[in-house]
């Protein structure tokens, strides 16, 4: 069985992840490990959720804060994380989605 690869688009996205509180970071790593081990199609709510078009989110909840990592799945069992942020409202902020969609274009252009 081939394992999935979970990676950041670039250093900027990795820095966004690094700014997460320790608990949220640990939950995100745990979900990433589940994706690597069991495959993205076998992971669902509450860990991952479809957002829009090709954009999905990794949902990492701490005691007081909720981290979100927006990603796309690409050819070759790759998950590319495009944007990491702390969620402050019930709905996904449009600004965060716009950033992820814009960064997704880098994948198709690169």
Secondary structure, 3 states (H helix, E strand, C coil): CCCCEEEECCHHHHHHHHCCCHHHHHHHHHHHHHHHHHCHHHCCCCCEEEEECCEEEEEEECCCCEEEEEEEEECCCEEEEEEEEEECCCCCCHHHHHHHHHHHHHHHHC
